[in-house]
Structure formats: C-alpha cells, structure tokens
Amino acid sequence: MQNPFSALMQIAARPDLTFVRGEGGYLYDTNNSAWLDFIQGWAVNTLGHCPPAVSEAICAQSRQLINPGPAFYNAPAVTLANRLAELSGLDQVFFANSGAEANEGAIKLARKWGQQHRNGAWKIITFHNGFHGRTLATMSATGKPAFEPLFNPKVPGFTKVPYGDLDAVAAAIDGETVAVLLEPIQGEAGVIPAGSTFLQGLRELADEHGVLLMLDEVQTGIGRTGSLFCYQRHGIEPDVVTLGKGLGGGVPIAALLAKAHACCFEYGDQGGTFNGNPLVCAAALAVLDAVTAPGFLNGVRARSKQMISGLEAMAQRFGLGEVRGEGLLLALETGTVDAPALVKAAFAAGLLLNAPRPHTLRFMPALNVSEGEIERMLNLLGGLLERQVTIG
Ligand SMILES: *Cc1c(COP(=O)(O)O)cnc(C)c1O
C-alpha cells in the first residue's frame, strides 16, 4: 500500500498515525485512541484542544468578516492591539502569523531604529542555545549549534554570547550594537530561565549603552509562566516584546510589541497579506479574555506547584536531576535515563511528552490543565520510569 504521508515534505520524524480530534487535555487518532497531551501543539493550545470559547469566536467571526486585507483596519485587530498594549505596558503592536515572523519584524525594527537613532548601528546580541525561529534571519539569530552548518551564508549581524553572562554582554556591546535579543526562559534549549538578576542587569546595560532590550516571549508569553508576560515576574520592562504560540490558542497569530520610542516603521517597511486578519484576532481575543479572567493565573500557579512537587518527588525516587522552569513551562533532568526513549515509551502508553535534549523532558500542558490530568501524567511517567530504571 502506498504511504499516505509521502506527499508531505519530511521535515520531522512523525508517528505513522493521524490525529483527527482534540478535546481539552486529550488528542484522538482515527481509531479513537486517546493521548493525554502535555505538548499541546508545542505550547500553543493555551486553553487545551478546541476550547469552546475559541471555537465559538472563530465561528462567529467567520460569519462576519474573514479578511478585508492588511490595507484596512478591522475591529478584532484594533481591539486586540489595544488590549495587548494596555496589558503589557508597551505602546504599539504589529501582528504577524508566526513567532519567527514576529522576531523577523523585531530584527527589522531594531535595524531601522539604529539607522535613525544610533548612527546606523545594526548588530544584535543574541545567546548561545537561544531559539528565535526558522526564517533565514531568525535562524541566524538562533544560537542552536545544529543550525550552524545549515543554509549558509547566514544573515550577518548577530553576536552570540553565553546566556546568563552579563560581563560577556557588556564586553560585546560596541558602537555598532543596536539591541540585545533573548528569551526570558530558553525553551528549546531545555527550559533554562534567565533569572531576575540577569534580566535586570541587561535592562541596566541596555539603558547605559542606549541599545534596545528585546524579549522573545513567543513561548513564555500569555500566561505560560504564571504571569501574563514572563518579564512581569522579574521586575523589568523591555523595549520590544514578541509573542506567538499561546496567543492564538492554536491558530496562527503572533505579535511584535514595542515602546513608543522604538516604534519607527514607516509606510512600506513592514507588512503581510494575512497579518492581523479578523479571524485569528478574534481567536486571540477569546484566549486573552480567558487568561485575564479573575483567578485564571492563580490556577496556573497552583497547577505549577502541584507539578513541580510531583516531579521533584519523582526525581528523588528515581535518582534523577533537577526540576526547572516557571509556571507551566517546566523541565525535568532525567539523569542517566534517555529522554527521547522515555518520550517514545510515553507515546506508546498514551502520553505526549517532549524531550528537547537527550536527558531533559519538557512539560507544556494547557494552562487550564486539571489537577487530575497532572496526577495522571505523573502516574504514567512514574510507571515508565520504574520500568526504565529497573530494566536500565
Ligand atoms: C517557537 C518559538 C519561535 C518560533 O515560532 P514559530 O511560530 O514556530 O515561527 C520563536 N521563538 C521562541 C522562543 C519559540 O519558542
């Protein structure tokens, strides 16, 4: 029989099955087999699979207006931009369709700002093991070693320094530097938090040298870390923030936010056919309504505590490593246990997990994950570890 997947370009190793339905914390394939999902579309399904509020917003908007085009204002985009500005403390918003595209916009904004305000400075400091996307410029900004040999020559102008090393950043800033760009928690690198001291130090350095501080909150934004934005937990305000993943609750929308002093795009500098269309903005508004509802973020923090203490108990029981992260972006160091093998075993047991590194598991459930779902995940994982540890 012909492989039904052969018409798709093979860009990742995927299991030979097709998911056809999702509901809350669970995904179902064509045989109606269920998986408990702690990947959630790669931290995009803020409210789980097919949340009624998002489905209804999309349905209602699709009957009103799907896309008048980017040359005209539309009501959901205007409302969403105002809400994001108000909630973030930043001033203006540019909508995009992916995290990479939002970061690409941030890079362009910084270069334009450098032309206008910093004698043509254009270099951006980024960090080892950081991740900013898969367009050519964002791959160039990314500090993932596996990207280094790919698609050369890269876009020039990214100076990479060790994450957490304030002295290295200070030493790297020169007259051609226009910005510092980082994730407040490095997600793809294995959930590595920058921490308050480093973030506050960067804010001071940026002010001292007159460069922009740009935070890639594509993975950490929209409640993922227990605050609406991760920087709010660390006592700083960035000049530029990018959002993606969780913003649309599963649909493709991303955003570039900037303080007024950094907003320098002129007509023709930036745009996109689908950007800020009412359909995806309506979905994002439904997500924001839910995440900013009273008590929601308290729930995220309570589930985070539950998961951290469960994972820590497991680490102790099986002699594993540390538990890290903030909110519901957490990682467990698996010690000598092979994390990708554990992910495979979990898949066979009906649990979706991610291993961003050979000995690291990452957890990114829906932000409205239930106490029972976390308990079930911990039990399943504990059972697998028991077998792995006794076999291995
Ligand atoms: C996922 C991710 C991106 C890229 O977003 P896409 O929507 O896949 O383009 C960029 N930065 C960070 C921190 C991410 O986690």
The ligand as an SDF file (V2000), in Angstrom:
LIG
                    3D

 15 15  0  0  0  0  0  0  0  0999 V2000
    8.5290   28.5860   18.8110 C   0  0  0  0  0  0  0  0  0  0  0  0
    9.4260   29.7240   19.0070 C   0  0  0  0  0  0  0  0  0  0  0  0
    9.7220   30.6210   17.9610 C   0  0  0  0  0  0  0  0  0  0  0  0
    9.2450   30.3930   16.5480 C   0  0  0  0  0  0  0  0  0  0  0  0
    7.8610   30.4790   16.4260 O   0  0  0  0  0  0  0  0  0  0  0  0
    7.1720   29.8950   15.0970 P   0  0  0  0  0  0  0  0  0  0  0  0
    5.7230   30.2310   15.2890 O   0  0  0  0  0  0  0  0  0  0  0  0
    7.4500   28.4330   15.0730 O   0  0  0  0  0  0  0  0  0  0  0  0
    7.7870   30.5960   13.9540 O   0  0  0  0  0  0  0  0  0  0  0  0
   10.4970   31.7080   18.2460 C   0  0  0  0  0  0  0  0  0  0  0  0
   10.9680   31.9360   19.4870 N   0  0  0  0  0  0  0  0  0  0  0  0
   10.7050   31.1090   20.5070 C   0  0  0  0  0  0  0  0  0  0  0  0
   11.2210   31.4290   21.8620 C   0  0  0  0  0  0  0  0  0  0  0  0
    9.9320   29.9700   20.3040 C   0  0  0  0  0  0  0  0  0  0  0  0
    9.6970   29.1380   21.3120 O   0  0  0  0  0  0  0  0  0  0  0  0
  1  2  1  0
  2  3  1  0
  2 14  2  0
  3  4  1  0
  3 10  2  0
  4  5  1  0
  5  6  1  0
  6  7  2  0
  6  8  1  0
  6  9  1  0
 10 11  1  0
 11 12  2  0
 12 13  1  0
 12 14  1  0
 14 15  1  0
M  END
$$$$
